[in-house]
Amino acid sequence: MTETAQMMHCEITGSAYQTDCLVTFIYGFNTIEQMRGLWEDLKTVAQGITKPWLVIKVFNAILSSVDRDQGNPVQQADVQDFVDCIQTTNLNEVIWKWDYYTWTNKQRVEDRIQSRIDKAFGNYEWMMKWGNIVVEYDLPGIFNHTPMLLTMGEEQNNTRCPFRFFNVWADHIDFDQIIEETWEQHKDPWLIKGIWRKLKALKTRLRY
């Protein structure tokens, strides 16, 4: 287990659903300068991980301008370090449902600020094993942050799931060639059906 001021990294094992994974719980500081240590720590932890890895909870940072409603205008510096960390560690956001914004300052409507700063990310191995698991955002009640509920279930070996793109694929030497070949091989006069066939074929090639 690794613990810093902004994260706790541990291994979780259990007989239920043969759980064997790594989980990093985050509670980030509030300034860009303070959080740079967190991003570097995550990059270090990510090196050499071959097990399913989940990174979850309060990042106190946003990934894009739409992640903040009202308040100070979002600048490039507000998102750059977080974006760079997610890309470097090859993490992808876990499927979620219910409210978009996960934090509010609890002020009156005219003074209310909302942000999406509570998130869950998984690496490639997590997505391949538990990519069907959905994070649910519950009602915040009296709290500023929305509770996150992630219920472990069976692996998705026999579960049909939608096409999901993983950042790590784009680094493969044959990525561009695979995309081009797959797009040319599968043509259909019906546009939507054609796209569905292309994505289905592409999913198989990218995974293997």
N, C-alpha and C positions, 0 to 999 in steps of 0.2 A: 504494500500500500504506500502511496505517495501523498503527502499532504502539504499544501502551501496556504498562504493567506486567502487565496481566491479559489482553490479547488481541492477536492479530495478524490483521488484515483484508487480504485480497488477492484479486486476480482471477486465475482459472485459465482458460486457453484451450488447446485442443489439437485435433488432427485426429481423434483417436479419438472416435467418437460425437458429433463436432462440439461438443465441450465448450466452453462459454462461460458461466462462472458466477462468483459471488462466494462466498468462503468465509472465515468468521471462526473462528479457533481460539482456544479459551478455556482459561485456567488461572487460576481465580479465587482470591482470597485466602480466608482462613479465618474472618474476622469479618464481621458484618453491616455495621459501619461502613466497613470497607475495601472491601467489595464494592459499595457504593453508587456508587462511581466507575465500576465496570464497567457497571452497569445504565444509567447516564446515557450512557456511551460508546456502548453498543449502540443506544439510542434515537436518538442523533445519527447514527450510521452508517446506520440504517434509513431515514432521511429521503431521499426521492427515488430509492430503489432500484427499478429496473424489470426487472432481470435476476434469474434464479434465484439465491437466496441461501441458503447453508447455514451454520448456526452449530453448532459441534460441540466436544465434549470435556469437560474437567473444570470444571464450574461450582462445585463445592464448596458447593452450595446445594440445597435440596429444594423441591419444589412443593406437597407435601401431607404429612400425617402418616404415610401409608403408605410414604413414601420413606425412612423410618428405622426400623430394627428394633433395639430396645433402646437403651441410652444415655439421654440427657436427654429428658424429654417435649417434644414439638414444640409450640411456642407460635405464635400468629398472626404475631408479629414475625419468626419464623424463615423464613416463606414469603412474606410480603406483598410485599417488594420484587421478588423473582423473578417472582411472579405478575403484578405490575403491569407489569414489563418485557415479559414474553411477550405480554400483552394489548395493550400500547401498540405493540409492533413487529409485531403480527399474525403471529406465528410459530406453527407447529404442529409437534408432535413427529413425527419421521420414524418409519415403521414399523420395529419391531425384533423380535428373537427371542433366545431362550435365557434365561439367568438374569436375574431382576428386579433384584437388588441388584448394584451395580457396584463397590462399595468395601467393604473389611472391615479391621478393625484387627488381624486375624491372631492374635487371642487364643484361649484355650481356649473351649469352647462356653459355659460359664457366664459368661464375661466378654466374649463376642464382640458387637461392634456392627457392623451392616451398614447401608449407605445406598445410595440410588440418586442419585448426584451426577454421573455421566457420561452425557450425553445428546446427541442431535442434533435440531436444529430446522430447518425449512425455511419460506420464505415462500410466498405463493400461487403465484408463478411457478415455484418449485422443485417444488412439489407437482403442478402441472399438467404439468411436463416430465418429472420423475423421481420422481413419487410412488409408483411401483412398486418403487423400490430399497429394500432392507431392510438395516438396520444389524445386524450380528451381533456379539454379545458373546462373546468367546472365553474360555478358561480363564485365570485370573489367574496361575497358577503361583506364583512366589515373590513377586509384586508385590501391593501393596494394591489397585491399580486393575485392573479388567477391560479388556483390550484391545478396541478397537472396530474392526471391519472393515466398510468401506463400499466395495462394488465397483460402479464405474460401468458402466452397460449402456446398451442402446438406450432411446430415449424411449418413453413409454407410449402413443403415438398409437394403436397397434393392439392395446393390451393392455387386457383387461377388468379393472377394479379395483373394490373395494368403495366404497360411499358414504363420503365423508370430509367432515366439517364444518370450514369455515375461519372463524376468528373474525371476519375482515374482513367477511363477509357480514352479520353482525348489525348493522353500522353503516349498511347501506343504507337509504334512506328508505322503500323499499317492502317491506322484509324481512317484517314482520308480515303484510302483505296477501298476499304470495306464499305464505307458509306456510299461511295460512287457506284461500286459494283452492285450493291443491293438495290439501290434506287433505280438502276437501269434494267435490272432483271425482272422486276415485278411492276408490270404496267396493267392498268385496268381502265376501261372507259368511264367507270363510275369513280369520281374523284375521292369521295370519302372511303369507299371500299378499297381503293388503290392504296391510300395512305395507311389504312389498317393492315393490309397485307405487307407493305414495306416495313412497317414497324415490327410486325410479328417476325418477319424473316431477320430483320436487323437485330432484334433481341437475342435470337438464337446464336447468331454469328458473334456478337459482342461478348456474350457470356462464355463462349468456348473458343 
